[in-house]
Each structure stands twice: as structure tokens, then as C-alpha cells.
Amino acid sequence: MKQSWNESVARAFAIIEYLAGCDDWVALRTLARDLGLVPATAYRFLATLRELGYVQQQPEDSRYQLTLKFAWVASRVLERTQLRRVAHPSMEHLTAVSNETTHLAVLEGREIVYIDKVDNVQAVKMRSRIGTRGCIHSTAVGKSIVAFLPEAEREEILAGLDFARLTKNTIVDPARFSAHLLQVRRRGYAVDDEENELGIRCVGVPVFDHAGRVAGAVSVSGWTITMTLERLPQLASTLQEACKQISKELGFVSPVVEAASSRAR
């Protein structure tokens, strides 16, 4: 255990993360039991978080829930994320021209995290939310990010990946998935063809930073009734142009442009 480790801070964040994963108000004893805490200890942490404005308590039955103060904190962090700030105007344009939902995601460990979303004007919206996590092997953003990682990094991630079957179309065979990623690299974009959720189809393209590293990925997602297979090539082309612009604004210089500049000098 590192000397800098603080048990109280760790317990406080365990409570916060537990409440964040609950869809409803939670009783003190339920929380204490699930986290392996003495109820009196859990109560002290909850009381402090309540006083700070991060937790609220229901008067009728004394159950607990996080407050929207966390949304404010999260929004401030996201606002300072350069990738999100740079990509958002292009995402708004993509949604406008496609009338589909646009997502921005980054890689965190062996999962992807959605850090921005622009909804379309259709009546039925995507269930995805900013801050939620997703699988690498079943999402267009996940596949497009991992496909363009350095080989050693990609292989390390794939070696520990849980190839869970989310739909009948999910690729769960590691060898087949590796071959699939080679195809993604060749064509420059990834497709989620009802692999993450039945009825939903997505196309994703990576964006690169000033050092040429994959910074994240943008996807255009929609119901299969509008995101038809016939539309995918045109949507992929439009998305690729948008991601090139985002990458350029992040300082990325493509090898082709760099080579041309060298010849000019």
C-alpha cells in the first residue's frame, strides 16, 4: 500500500461511485452491506457528503442519492477537455447533415467513455449518455480507436479484453476481431452493425492529436431504418472529412502533408 493512500478518501469515493451506479434512492443499510462498511461508518461519510451538497436524503424513508452538484463538476471537467471543445462544432455539423446522433468517445483502460453527444431531431433518441462506458469490440468508436493504436498497445488491450456477446452480431472470437480491425485500418472507418444493440447501426472514425496518437473517435449513430447499409459509404466519407478537420485543429499533420512540406523545403 502506498504511503499516500488515504482510506477515508477511498471510502468516500467508493460511496460516491456506488450511488452513481444506482438508478434509485438507496437505503443506508443496503449501501453499507454492499460496500462492506459498518452502518455507523457509512452514515458519517454520507452525512459529510450531504453537508457538502453532493448527497441528498429523502425525508420520507431516509434513503440517499447523489445531487446534481456532480453534474456541475463533470461539466466543468468536460468543458476543459480540448478534444471535446474542438470536436463539438464538427459534431453539430455532422448531426445537421445526417439527422443522426453523433458521439465523441475516448479510450480508458479496456473500455470507451462517451465524452460528448449531439442528438438529432428525431422523436426517438439514443439511450447513450455523456460519461457512460462502452465495449471496445462492439462499438464503432471502440473499434476505430483500437484499430489505429500502435501494434504492441493494441495487442496488450486485446489480450485482456472480455469479448462479451451483446447481440447475435457481436464479434466474440479474438482472432476474427483482430482480422476485423485490419479491415478497419484499410478502409479508415469502423461499423457497428447491430453489434452493440439490436436496431442500432453506427459508423466511427478516429481522430489524432499533435503527436500522431489516437485521441479518440467520432461516430454517427442511428436506428437501422434510417442508418441503412446503402448510406454508410457516404456517411463514412463525410465523417472522415470531419475527423480530418478535428485532427488538424488538434495539431495533427498527416504523413502525406509532412512529406510534401519536406520536399518543398
N, C-alpha and C positions, 0 to 999 in steps of 0.2 A: 504493500500500500504506500503510495506517495505521501510524503510529509505534508504536501499542500492540500491533500484531500480533507474536506470538511464534511463530517457525517450529517450535520444539521442541514447544510445547504443541499446535500444529496437527497435527504428525505423530503425536503420542501419541494424539490423539483420532481421527485417521484410522485408526490401527491398531485402536483400540477399536471404532469403528463397523464396520470391516471384519470383525472377529471376531464382532461381534454379528449380522452378516448371514450367517454361515456355520453350516450345520447340523451340521458335524462338526469334528473336530480339524484344524488347518491346519499344514502344514509351513512352516518359516521361509522357504525359497526361494520357495515359492508366494506367501506373503504379500508378500515383498519385490518379487517380479516384478509382482504385481497392483497394488501401490501405487507402483511406480516408485522403490523405495528400494534402496540398496546393502545387501546382506545383513548386513554388519557393523553398519551403522546400525540396521537393523530389530532386530537381536539386542540392541543396547544398550537400545533402548526396551522391548523385551519383557522383558528381564532386570529392568529397573526396575519395570515393572508387576507382574512376578512377585513381586519382593521386597515390594511394597506390598500384595500379596494380591488383585490384580484379574485376574491371568492365572495359569493353571496349565499345567504342561508334562508331557506324557505320558512316563514313563520309558522305555518300550519304543522309541519312534521319535522322541522329542523334538519332537513336534508340540504346538501350542498351542491353548488355548481359554479363554474368559472364565470367571471364577469366579462363584459366587452372591453375592459381595460387591456386585456391581452390582444384583442384585435387592433387596438391603437398601437401597442408596442410592435406587433407584427407588421403593421402597415408602415411604420417608421423605418423598420429594417429593410423592407422591400423597396421603399422609396429611395433608399440609398444604394440599392443594388444597381450598378452601372448597366449590366446586361438588361435588366427589366426596363430601365429608363430608355435605353437606346432602342430596344426591340418594340416597345409598345406602339409607336406610330405605325410601324410596318404591319403589326398585328391588326390594328384597326383597319388599315387599308385592305389587308387580306380578307378580313371578315366582310368588309363592304363589297368587295368584288365577287366573293364566293357565296355570300349569305350562309356561311357555315361558321362554326365556332373555332376560334384559334387559341392554341395553348403554347405556353413557353415553359420548358422544363429543364432542370439541371440534374446531373448525376450526384448522388450522395450515397456512398458505400456501394451496395449492390441493388439500389433502388433509384427511381427517379422521383423528383419532387416538383410539383407544378408551382411555379412562382408568379405566373400571370395568366390571365384568361380574358378573352374578349368574346362575349356571347353574340349570337346572331339575333335576327328579329323574328325567328320562327316561334311558334307558340310553345313547342316542346323543347326545353333546354337540356343541355348536357348536365349530368349529375356531378361532374368533376368540380372541385373547388380548389382555390389557391391554398397551398400548404399541404394538400393531400399527397400521398405517395402512391407510386405505381410500380408495376413489374417491368423489368428491362425486356424480357423475352416476349412480352405480349403487346407492347405499345410501340407505336411508330416513333415516338420521341426516344424511347429507350433504345430501340434497335439502331436508330440513326446516330445516336451518341456513341454507343459501344462499337459500332462498325468502324468508326473513324478514330478510335483510340490507338495508340502505339500497340503493336502486337503483344508485347510482354504484359502490358497493363490489361489488355483485353482478355488474354488467356487466364490471367490471375482472377479476374472477375468471373469469367465463365466457369472456372473450376469450382467456385463456391456458390454458384447460382442454383436456386431452387426452381426447377422447371415445373412449376405447378400448372395443372391443366385448368384453365378458367372457362374455356368453351371447347366445343368439339374441334375448332380450328386452331387452337393454341399449339405452337410447336414445342414439344416437350422432350424431344430427342436431342441431346447435346451436339452430336455430330451433324445432324440435319440443320440445327440452328447455326452452327459455325459456317456451314456452306451457304446458308441463307444470308449471313452477314457479308460474305464475299460478294453476293449478288447486290446487296445494298450499296456496297462500296463502288461497284462497277457502274450502277445507274445513278448514284448520287442521292437517292432518297429511299425511305422505308415505307412500307404499307402495313397497316394493321387491318386485316380483312376479317373483321368479326372475331379476332383472336383474344381480345381483352373483354369484350362484352358483345353478346349477340345483338345484331341490329345496328351496330356502330362500326363505321369504317373511317380510317384516318390515313393521312399521308404526312410523313415527317422528314425534315431536312436539318442537318446540323449547322451550327454557327461556330465560328472560330475567333479566338482572341488575337491580340497583337503578336503573341509568341507562336501562333500557328496551332495552339492547342484547342481541342473541342471545348467550347464554353457552355454549350447547352444545345437545345434543339427547339424548333418551332413546328407545330403540326396544325393541319386543318382537319377538323373532325366533324362528322355529321351522321345522320341516320342513312342507312343504305338506300333508302328510297330516293334521297337527293344526292348522296355521295355515291353515285353509280360508278361501276368499273370503267365505263366509257369516259367519264370526266377526269379520272385520275391522272392521265398523262398531262393534260392542260393545267390542272391544279398543281401538279408536281413542278411543272415548269415555272408557273407563277410564284410558287413558294420558294423555289431555288433562287430566283431573282431577288426576292425579298431578303432571303438569308444571306445572299452575297452582299447586299447593301448593309445589313446589320453587321456582318463580319467586317466590312470595310470601315464602318464607323467605330468599331472596337479596335481598329488599328491593324487588322489582318491584311497582309499583302500576299496575293496568290503567287505560287512559283512562276507562273507564266508571265505575270506582270513584272516580277522581280528580275527574271531573265532578260526581258525586253529592256528594262531600265539599265541593266549592266551592259548590254550591247550598245545602247545609246551613248553611254559614257566612254 
